Amino acid sequence: MNWGRLYVGSVIVAVGVILLLDNLDVLKASDVFASWWPVFVIVAGLLMWIANPRRWAAPLIVTAVGVALLLSALDIVDVGDFLWPAILVFVGLLVIFRFGQRDRTAETKDTVSNFTVFSGSKLASRSQHFEGGSLSVLFGGIEFDLSNAELAPDATIEVFTAFGATEITVPAGWHVDLRGFPIFGGLENATKKDSLSSSAPTLVVNATAMFGAVEIKH
C-alpha cells in the first residue's frame, strides 16, 4: 500500500465532504477547519509510524506536535508558551543520541515500505531477491539505493511524491520502466537504456509527482 497516496487522497476526500456539508448547511466548514485541522498532522504521524515502525523518531515528533496543536485549537490546553521550546529540546536529544537511525547497508528485506513527512530518509537495500514496495514523501525527500541489490521477477515500486523529491539509484544493467504522471512536477529516468539485453532485469516504477520530482539514476 502506498501510504502517501492514501493520505493525500483521504485528506482531499475529507475536505470535499466538509465543504459539501457546509453547502448543505449541516455544519460550518470554517469552524471545523479552525478546530480540527491538526488531526491531519496526527494522522500523518501515525501513518509514518505504521509504514516505518523501526524509524519511530520522526513519526513521534509529528504526532506529538499534532496532538499539541489540536489541544490548543480546541482550547483545552494553552501550549503556546512551551510547545516550540519542547520541540527544540526533543529534536536536540535526537540529534545527540542519533535515535531511530540505522546503518544503510544493513537492509536486506525483499520489500521496502517508507512514508516520510517534513523530513528526509536515506534507505538502501542489498536484497538478492528485491520484490519492490512503496515509497511516499510529503514536504521532504527520499534517497533509495539499490546499487547492491538483485531483482525478483515483476519487481515494482509504487512512488508518491508531493512537495518533495524521490531519488532511486539502480545498478547499470537494469532496465527501468518508469510509469505515471506528474502534476506540476517531474518524472525522470536517467538510467542508460542502450546496449541492454532482452533478458536484463526490469524494475517497474509507478510514480506520481505532485509539485515534486521523481528521478531514477545509476
C-alpha positions in Angstrom: 0.0 0.0 0.0 1.3 3.5 -0.8 0.7 5.4 2.4 1.3 8.8 0.8 -1.3 8.4 -1.9 -3.7 7.1 0.7 -3.1 10.0 3.0 -3.3 12.8 0.3 -6.4 11.2 -1.2 -8.1 10.8 2.1 -7.4 14.5 3.0 -8.9 15.6 -0.3 -12.0 13.5 0.2 -12.4 14.7 3.8 -12.1 18.4 2.8 -14.6 17.8 0.0 -17.1 16.2 2.4 -16.8 19.0 4.9 -17.3 21.6 2.1 -20.3 19.6 0.9 -21.8 19.5 4.3 -21.2 23.2 4.7 -23.1 23.9 1.4 -26.0 21.8 2.8 -26.0 23.9 6.0 -25.2 20.8 8.1 -22.1 22.4 9.6 -19.8 25.4 9.2 -16.7 24.5 7.4 -14.6 27.4 8.7 -15.3 26.3 12.3 -14.4 22.6 11.6 -11.1 23.5 9.9 -10.2 26.1 12.6 -10.7 23.5 15.4 -9.8 20.2 13.8 -7.1 20.8 11.2 -4.3 19.4 13.4 -6.0 15.9 13.0 -4.4 15.9 9.6 -0.9 16.3 11.2 -1.7 13.5 13.8 -2.8 11.1 11.0 0.3 11.8 9.0 2.5 11.0 12.1 0.6 7.7 12.7 0.9 6.6 9.1 4.6 7.4 9.2 4.9 5.1 12.2 2.8 2.3 10.6 4.9 2.5 7.4 8.2 2.7 9.2 7.8 1.0 12.6 11.6 0.9 13.3 12.1 4.6 12.4 10.0 6.0 15.2 11.7 9.3 15.9 10.2 11.5 13.2 6.7 10.0 13.5 6.8 10.6 17.2 7.7 14.3 16.7 5.0 14.8 14.0 2.3 13.1 16.1 3.2 14.9 19.3 3.2 18.3 17.5 -0.2 17.4 16.0 -1.7 16.5 19.4 -0.4 19.7 21.0 -1.8 21.8 18.2 -5.1 20.0 18.5 -5.3 20.6 22.2 -4.5 24.2 21.6 -7.1 24.6 18.8 -9.8 23.1 21.0 -8.8 25.5 23.8 -8.2 22.5 26.1 -4.5 23.4 26.8 -2.6 26.6 26.1 0.6 25.1 24.6 1.9 28.4 23.1 4.4 29.0 25.9 6.2 25.7 25.9 5.4 23.9 22.6 8.3 25.1 20.4 10.9 25.1 23.2 9.9 21.5 24.0 10.2 20.5 20.3 13.7 22.0 20.1 14.8 20.1 23.2 13.4 16.9 21.9 15.0 17.3 18.4 18.3 18.2 20.1 18.2 14.9 22.0 17.5 13.0 18.9 20.5 14.6 17.2 22.8 13.9 20.2 21.8 10.3 20.6 21.0 9.6 16.9 17.8 7.9 17.9 15.9 6.0 15.2 18.9 5.8 12.8 20.1 2.6 11.2 23.0 1.5 9.1 22.1 2.0 5.4 23.9 -1.2 4.5 22.0 -3.4 6.9 18.8 -3.6 5.0 18.3 -7.0 3.4 14.5 -7.2 3.3 12.9 -8.1 -0.1 10.5 -5.2 0.1 10.5 -1.6 1.1 7.9 0.5 2.9 8.5 4.1 3.8 6.4 7.2 4.4 8.3 10.4 5.1 6.7 13.7 6.1 8.6 17.0 6.8 11.9 15.2 6.8 14.3 13.2 4.8 15.1 9.5 4.6 18.1 7.6 3.2 17.4 4.0 2.5 19.3 1.1 1.0 18.7 -2.5 0.1 21.1 -5.3 -0.7 18.4 -7.9 -1.0 19.2 -10.6 -3.6 15.5 -11.0 -4.4 14.1 -7.5 -4.2 10.4 -7.5 -5.0 9.6 -3.8 -4.7 7.3 -1.9 -2.3 6.2 1.6 -1.6 7.9 5.0 -1.2 6.0 8.1 -0.1 7.2 11.6 0.8 5.4 14.8 1.7 7.4 18.0 2.1 10.7 16.2 2.2 13.0 13.8 0.4 13.8 10.1 0.0 17.0 8.6 -1.3 16.8 4.9 -2.0 19.9 3.0 -3.0 19.5 -0.3 -4.9 23.1 -0.4 -6.2 23.9 -3.7 -4.4 20.5 -5.4 -4.9 19.3 -8.1 -7.3 15.8 -8.1 -8.7 13.0 -10.6 -8.3 10.7 -11.1 -11.3 8.0 -8.5 -11.7 9.6 -6.2 -9.1 7.5 -3.0 -8.8 7.9 0.1 -6.6 5.0 2.5 -6.0 6.2 6.1 -5.6 4.2 9.0 -4.4 5.9 12.4 -4.0 4.2 15.7 -3.0 6.2 18.9 -2.4 9.4 16.9 -2.3 11.7 14.6 -4.2 12.4 10.9 -4.5 15.7 9.6 -5.9 16.3 5.9 -6.7 19.7 4.6 -7.6 19.9 1.3 -9.5 22.8 -0.7 -10.9 23.9 -0.4 -14.5 22.4 -3.2 -16.5 18.9 -2.9 -15.1 16.0 -1.9 -17.3 13.8 0.7 -15.6 10.2 1.1 -16.7 9.1 4.4 -15.3 5.3 4.9 -15.5 2.9 7.5 -14.1 2.3 11.2 -14.5 3.5 14.5 -13.0 1.1 17.0 -11.5 3.1 20.3 -11.6 6.1 18.1 -11.1 8.5 15.9 -13.0 9.5 12.3 -13.7 13.0 11.4 -15.0 14.5 8.1 -16.0 18.2 9.0 -16.2 19.4 5.3 -16.5 21.3 4.1 -19.5 19.0 2.4 -21.9 21.5 1.5 -24.7 23.0 -2.0 -25.0 20.6 -3.6 -22.6 19.8 -7.2 -23.5 16.3 -8.5 -23.7 17.0 -10.6 -20.6 18.0 -7.6 -18.5 16.2 -7.5 -15.1 13.4 -5.0 -15.1 12.2 -2.7 -12.3 8.8 -1.1 -12.8 8.3 2.2 -11.0 4.7 3.5 -10.8 5.2 7.2 -9.8 3.1 10.2 -9.0 4.7 13.6 -8.5 2.7 16.5 -7.2 4.7 19.7 -7.0 7.8 17.4 -6.8 10.2 15.2 -8.6 11.0 11.5 -9.0 14.4 10.6 -10.5 15.8 7.1 -11.3 19.5 7.1 -12.0 22.7 5.0 -11.8 
